[in-house]
Amino acid sequence: MPASTTTAPVALTAKALLLDMDGTIVNSDAVVERCWRDWAVSHGLDPQEAMKVVHGRQGYATMAVLLPDRPMEVNHAENAVMLARETADTDGVIPVAGAPEFMAALDGLPHALVTSADTALATARMTAAALPMPEIRVTAESVQASKPDPEGFLMGAAALGVDPADCIVFEDSAAGITAGRAAGMRVIGVGPRAAAHAPTAHVPDLTALHVTTTPDGSITITLQSAA
């Protein structure tokens, strides 16, 4: 009978952490699926195919991928409608497993929210999930380009006064992981969507993380179930 093996914990050290919201600390999949499946059907698209590109991007960018020949101003107009619907619908919005403890551990440490949601949507979902809103946040209104562009993460690092190489990104989507890597940052992938997109390390949820600090003020993230 083969001997059992255990995977040693992996520890990553950083000066600051940059957190995506949806799928990373907040589980909003129920709302996202309701809204975007309806949108896809209304435009004659396959909802299953649409859901493959929705996560991580701002709505107008998702629409541009799915309807590449449509004028961008139409995408922006429909995105405004979509944002209003998503903001009003918090049914089923809950914290990702381990998120309350994770966010509590970050209290007083350098971190920022970097989300494709606008301020209203981010506030609604963080409130529904009963999670504290980071003091520093980069939302849809802050950037010119949606993930997978690295602009948001670079803005978050600049706001914290930390070099990108000294930041760790937490992300769940292909677009977000691509953005973090393009920003020159290490990426911890969270949840089932992340594993296939080559993050620096991967955890099934936030219960697998342990946060500590070092005497010089650095943050150490120990991944108990790294993959």
Salt bridges, closest charged atoms under 4 A:
ASP20 OD1 - LYS147 NZ 3.02
ASP22 OD1 - ARG125 NH1 2.98
ASP29 OD2 - ARG193 NH1 3.24
GLU33 OE1 - ARG37 NE 2.93
ASP38 OD2 - ARG85 NH2 2.81
GLU49 OE2 - LYS52 NZ 2.97
GLU78 OE2 - HIS43 NE2 3.17
GLU78 OE2 - ARG70 NH1 3.04
GLU86 OE2 - ARG125 NH2 2.96
ASP89 OD1 - ARG34 NH2 2.90
GLU171 OE2 - LYS147 NZ 2.70
ASP172 OD2 - ARG193 NH2 2.73
ASP216 OD2 - LYS15 NZ 3.69
